[in-house]
Amino acid sequence: MMSYRLTMSAALALSLGAAAPLYAADRDPPADSKSVADSNHSKVVNPFFAPSPLPYQFPPFDKIHNEDYRPAFEKGMADQRAEIEAIANNPKPATFDNTIVAMERGGQLLSRVSRVFFSQSGTNTNDEMQKIQAEMAPKLSAHNDLIVLNGKLFARVEAVYEKRDTLGLDAESKRLVERYHTDFVRAGAKLSDADKTRLKAINAEMASLSTKFSQNLLKETNASAIVVDKPEQLKGLADDAIAASSEAAKKRNLEGKYVIPLMNTTGQPSLASLEDRALRQRIMQASLDRASHGGEFDNRAVVASVVRLRAERAALLGYPNHAAYVLEDETAGSVEAVNKLLAQLAPPAVANAQAEAADIQTVIDKEGGKFKVSAADWAYYTEKVRKQKFDLDAEQLRPYFEMNNVLENGVFFAAHKLYGLSFKERKDLPVYLPDIRVFEVFEENGDPLALFIVDYYARSNKRGGAWANAYVAQSGLFGTKPVIANHLNIPKPPDGEPTLMTYDEVNTAFHEFGHALHGMFSKVKYPRFAGTSVPRDFVEYPSQVNEMWVAWPEILKNYAKHYKTGEPLPQALLDKVKASEKFNQGFATTEYLGAALLDQAWHQITAKQAPDADGVLAFEAAALKKAGVDFAPVPPRYRTTYFSHIMGGYSAGYYAYIWSEVLDADSVEWFKAHGGLTRENGDHFRKTLLSRGGSEDAMVLFKDFSGGEPYVQPLLERRGLIAPKE
């Protein structure tokens, strides 16, 4: 998953759906702080007030404190307001340079602090940061609206837009003009004053609600961790998982007990191996109930309010619903196109899931189980079916996937073979936690390309899932090189124990590095187009393509080695993995589609149709039934109250993963047809697509790479939803 991207100069990006900036307060100087003279007294040097002096403008994490954020945000917004006023009130006629480029150059302090704050609030938050975020979100929304709803400023943007064809602009500059104009219009620049006032109020309220949702979810997920009293209840769990649950209990002052923390998705990793059915049911129920069973962290009222406000905003802007508003600006283009794709996939996916459930039920019945398969049973019995059909136990794979091997000899090795990249660890740069690693990335000729931050371990103050973000974006305008981070949520083993990954976690590492490559290879002039600044239903595509190298023979044999013996993954075991690739795809597709269809259902209604808090779960159930995916043993990957994607940048956009996978499956076939893992293929993908960011229409870039239109056949075959063509 790609998360938190500044898609244009600071406030404009933030007002249009990226993370909102916050601002902060003065602090007493610590005894060891660096200070400068200011009149007759000293002040602490705020690390955000100037670009970082470190290589690549790497954030000085060792000098950043909670107390730095407020003054940085306050000054950043004040500076940008002054910049915007100067542009809007410029007595000279509007030109590309004095209006569009001037906005691209503006807001640099705000951008610096925003990137760090929102990255850290996702990966390393604390009570004070959460207070800052909750307190300032509506004020920052108002700041953003002051820019995009500034009539004088928009008049200048429109003046440049209307004469764009006569200005002699290069293609990227012309696209920048068009993009700014579109962004302003979509943000409400053409509304009446009365409607602008209402829009500002909506935006402020939604900013607060979005923050409340994410903070509720983090606290609820931590509070919902399962406490286990007796070690025999953990029968089936791997020894390292049991040790990790014991460590988790100790951290909660529950000595002698065991704690199984919840991950972000509905399904939980421990369900695949725990033999105790009652415990599996406890875990699944706790996961399904998150933020929807009353108490201070309940998100039902938040969801109801956000959905209503989004629908009202869409109507103000002239759209029938929020989904229509969002999808107009994506490669899908319309609600109808998305509904058609999801409807095409749902029936075969559910049919496959029902067939898989029948196989599971057969195993349950043979074992004398007197129950019907439920969501709590699926993962556990799926592993039994897998063993029967393919003689494959997923736990057999983990000893071959030691984390450092996966990263350096798998992820990095693939990038070296395909793109000529090399990596050198930088232990001289400050990091925000001891587990964080930083690598400098070099071109084949030795030229420096980027810095790459690796943050793979789960923490109680880290949000769930996996994502990539840019601390510094590439820009020809500013001469900056990228600083990109990848975040996973792998349980950390006890000290001294190796970190052994599941096959899914390995796949996720390759996926997120695909986002990192998209950011590192960016070669554009304007920050607005850097890296992953592309439509949401295109941003997952390059990262999904990078997953193809997980099991590519030359790559796999380089990293899949037993952590004790160094022996390579046995060919027989690999053959079993390949044979089982389409196994359980009915489940995987159905749980995904359940979430994607829920997202569309919530965002294809009007404000009057939005339920109140008490009706949220009933609406969810009705939507799943209407879409034909209400199959109880396979609940949605995310239920509404913990569906953090749709509270962020993926509202009406969670379909993007499957939409992007259509492009991905097609591209994988292209790579295979052109020789697979070759520098020529890598250079072509980089030149035609990865380096272009948002500087060209996304589907034009796809066609430049692939040579044609995408088609859905490879995806359906990959997921086993249709038989391969002969």
Steps between C-alpha positions, in 0.01 A plus 500: 500500500616848417425756766547867574615680192532872446373522148558868442645797682413468868155639574343425164585132533378490853170665420432248226525189709857435602597519865408827664775706660501592865667776691677527836626717827819630646689292753761572764845428362641169624838514663680342205316684224671707239396868503555822312496862608179688426500864617594484869395142567551148367250271339515130422579432136195334352622218274227570246572871447768426241563205270680219677879528465527120487561312173193501275336735753441190714285596802709568814297259712737539795419870519124482444274514807125522542541863600648586160187424302272784608741787429600339171141460389407849616790660318453273200139604458575864565777493242277335246214740562739787430624327185147440377396858570800625304408280204129584512560876529785525252419809287667343198296282263491134592770289339610142531804604707345761730191290577535126439873459563479746788248272670721196433786682671290602798420325824836333544509522881144371516593213271805406709316485829195332343700217352676423825202550730256287305756232432588483869138516614443181302812312597610634840221701658451601863236669712627851435512451124144370508391806695669728249338319211151509651530863610635643177334295225204739449726807513721354230198420290405867527852599396476281194161642408640853519721402208278292273195722556691827449312671219788725391741211491267282296442784255874504431512121466209514258663778299811289447289192428299675228813601306705187573517398134664830403769514769756275335505269801663158496270202557562470875448872558177503300374201695586684823275790399217262415542306821494812717185622328330163547604482864366846577168431328461165677579671830209742451660809344195566282243477780296796625615672816222335699591155373868567569413581860313171537781311326755640745289381792465153346873473437584605856259252652622216278861573593417463868293186443769332291754560776258367760437186295869413465576568865197299616609210283856494631382511862222246443734257323745517789221464755354199315814288522420150620635396840565127536549346843644158427777396260309187393240726339769610255558151364577521129674838513867502403748530788610849394137616489439366850815674623387825338156474665670447836713811443188696405336395826801608705486845338140525628604386848326167450788278608429131443228565246503537121370781282402463135479849349259567214619596156316748280306256282200286596704181468772451759827306442461280808171356371687286250673291764315518834336166579275634776173583320361703790809720491473537123140613543601753767764645268272519197214654697731761654627587154151525347363706790772764497371855546135392466392365840463817705753668723722800446668364186181414308524630142140456386400861561822619335430295188139616480604864521786471250285323242227762530746787475677351199167458322400857585834633374465306175155649447634851563764438234242377249537121527229243578714337770850487643602203284414692183711790625800280577485274196479781248865572576622138493592281206172311546319822414153414629289317755364283221847375401588401856163334563538302179842365598396406853177342379696298246728360769256437787300197375798280404689605814215404732438177309866407547485593869193278546683211334797560731262502798366161390856360499554639849171356624603157374812515717300617803249220456771234459657617825165466677441871537137570580497854358476688173804686376510859625727798444699395809565158347587593143873565529563202729322247282625656180848401609378143547345500153823645361698219661263240357495643148860613468679343797593856596514653847543878491713478816754296303586815304578742783849367587604588144379859524727670752427871481847631420545241227164591352590869498859499382521181296145509371346848474830679438640224279199517268543877471867448418429245228216697344621858542871478588449647848733444796442567870725608784380522859540845658544464876613861533152645452268549800193277521187529711531148649795260528334241273482739205754451223607744228659411166650725237401394149739536206464480124703244309761766417537590867290817496293549817126454446313501832483402866277210601362459855398152620246480786369144504400421862155530656453732801209598717540863389514414130194473282421167338572387148791582275580817310763720339553872535743770390678712760660692212362490147704526182476834323695659218365837610669471841776258407390250767555125496251260662493370854250214499382276784336158506291391799381148581354348816702184565486379861837553661652184650669495841854637512751273332241310298487524119211677329335236283243625251191338356467470125238777507736729691773435243255591226410819688867599526540474124170685448592796717841520340319538170357824641849598614638446148220716361613778734874449458490488118293817474653740249266798474544873536201591712425366850133467402591203280771331706511125550166350593298816427275303268133396518414274791392221266840513328731543800480134602581375153883536496524355851292199400727443201796484738337205676575282198864470606417332834499152345709572190752213505816710481378728779349234722811283510703804604300575815289197596758325717456325832596738777698232688658285229510737203343226289287632212125453495457143373374473144230260612369758748516771236307280258229464763485878543459549126240226476296669772513855358130502407401325820259693726460774241123485538545607861765762421296658221172488690636661818660774293187558290292515817703799617513663155124464452435637850711802413294564188171443682586759764604756242231453234221629725366849560512682832132419560567130447785489754406304814550624853749336737255227603442407136863465391528124548158438344602704197819295474312171512247614240774623266687168514179308436402720206844454344479122542805472727324437833668165560548476878812278501674767290438844656640812331870563542398816686168571664377858490607606849864398452526570127774763533564510124168671434552755775816604319591532137315190381141613556305362202840377386564165668411335168839638388686185603302276266489767228877532523533122500343489155791716380744300711396158368520631146847645570627177653408328174692774313813440710479126445451542127802731478751287691412564865771626733721704267656843522342588168153430638573684823633803319193504275260485797698770677525734201143471373317485833680498835696819437205699372297536819183695427652706219288319239158337495529166682350286226722666241796390711366145518463487123847649453635211707286210381424609146125450528179506698469293819269202506353305791566141386841461672355613834208258485734215412749596773231488768356176366165666431501369142689223329809605299452527127642210307 
